């Protein structure tokens, strides 16, 4: 039931529930910074048991047999505040919040990639959900900068202590994508060696301009490497309130093409994973790129009567779970062959 509850929570917060946060931003008053030399500041590491090791029935965790690494950055889970907490950035000492991160994003998203690489997922002082709304606009830059500073520090620590020259997949969703787009610019664009290690970046759930990276193109084929994919999922009768002024990267996860107005039937969907993580649901949704968005039919699952939103942001990866998993493996193999 956890994913259904997350669906409903997202719908609830999307309607404008208020939380008692400070009206100004002072980085000095935010929670203390993590030390990535300590395992407690990683939601997932190949050396410990964590939710990124999970797989639905019939699949196996293959991290120990892979040649690649996955650096995954989770979406916004920090949505509410407890009494007396007015911080715009999450406290990494909040055990309940850490459990929510692990049981939602790490289990449902990071685990997708455990067949393609060793999964590294840092805990970071994520910005509160309200930074993406009008009420948080004045503090958004500071809160997101602080969160990104953690992600950058985690990646640098990973690179210096864990990577050892292995190929890298960058994977993210929502707020995580905001940070990973900056990470690619700051660490990969001007570093030929590191860019050569890039298998692909899965920058999901946020509008990423198609030309954002001068040396990292949008992936246009299923086995292309050194590129990035992105999409945002909506119900097929959704009508955007406004047109975006730039071309946004959209890759269809059912055929890994950027071609617009090409309908891919649900028969191409090898399986989604919803509230029952152990059960793969084949042919869950179809997919078609129209404009800057990915459109799908409404998925059918127990409790879907309550799921009336047309924005399927929370399911951007879950709706295509097996397809994404197999594609990550395919791109790693293509990188390996190309490196020989």
Residue, then its C-alpha position, 0 to 999 in steps of 0.5 A: x500500500x505504500x506507493x498508493x499512499x505516496x500517490x495520495x500524499x502527492x495529490x494532497x500536497x499538490x493541492x497546497x497543504x501548508x507547513x510551518x516553515x521559516x519565511x527567510x533562508x539562512x544556511x547557517x541555521x540548517x541541519x549539519x552537513x554529512x560526512x560521506x566517509x561514514x556509511x550512515x550518510x549513504x542510503x545505498x552502498x554495495x557493501x551494505x544491505x539496503x533497499x537498493x538490493x531489493x528485486x521483485x519476484x523472478x529478478x536478482x540483485x546482480x551488483x556483485x557481477x557488474x562492471x559499472x557503478x550507479x550514482x543515484x540521487x533520490x527525489x523530494x521526500x521531505x514534505x512535512x515538518x514536525x512541531x518546532x521544525x522550520x528548516x527548509x533542508x532535511x535533517x539527516x539525523x531524522x530517522x523517520x525521514x530516512x526510513x521514508x526515503x529508503x522505503x519509497x525512492x531507494x526501494x522503488x527507483x534505485x533498485x531498478x539499476x541493481x542489474x546494471x551496476x553497483x548502487x551508490x545513493x547518498x543521503x543529502x539535505x534535500x530541500x523541502x517540497x515547497x521550494x518548487x511552489x510559489x510560497x518557497x520561491x524566495x528561499x528556493x535558490x539557497x535551499x537547493x544550493x545547500x542540497x546540491x552541495x551535499x550531492x556534489x560532495x557525495x559524488x566527489x567522495x564516491x569518485x575518489x574512494x569507490x569508483x576506481x575507473x569503472x563506467x558510471x550511470x547517473x540516475x535521478x528523479x525530480x529534485x534529484x534530477x535538478x542536482x544531477x543536471x548540475x553535477x553533469x555540468x560541473x564534473x563531466x562536461x570539461x573532463x574528457x576522461x570522466x565523460x568517457x566513463x559515462x554510460x548514460x544519465x537517467x534524468x527523470x521527472x523534471x524538464x531538462x532542455x534538450x541542449x542543456x549539455x554541449x557535450x552530452x547529447x540526448x539518447x536517441x537509441x537504446x544502446x547509445x552511451x555517453x548521453x542522457x534520457x529524460x521524460x515526464x509522464x502524464x495521463x493521455x487526456x492531460x492538457x498543459x496549462x502553458x507551453x514551455x519556451x524551450x525544447x525539452x528532452x523527451x525519450x520514450x522508455x518503451x522504444x528509447x526513441x525521441x520521435x514524437x507522435x509515435x504511439x507505442x502500445x502497452x504490449x511493449x511495456x515489460x512490466x511496471x512495479x507499484x504498491x506490491x513491489x514483489x509483483x511485476x505488472x506487464x503491459x501496465x501502460x502504453x506511451x507516446x511523446x507529444x510536445x514536451x511530455x510523455x503521455x500514457x493511459x491510466x494504469x489499472x491497479x488495486x485502489x486506482x479509483x482514488x488515483x485521479x490526478x493526471x500528473x503521473x510524476x510519482x510513477x515516472x520510473x515505476x510505470x516502466x520499471x523493467x524496461x528501464x532496468x533492461x535498458x540500463x544493462x544494455x547500455x552498460x554492455x554497449x559501453x563495455x564493447x565500445x571500450x574494448 
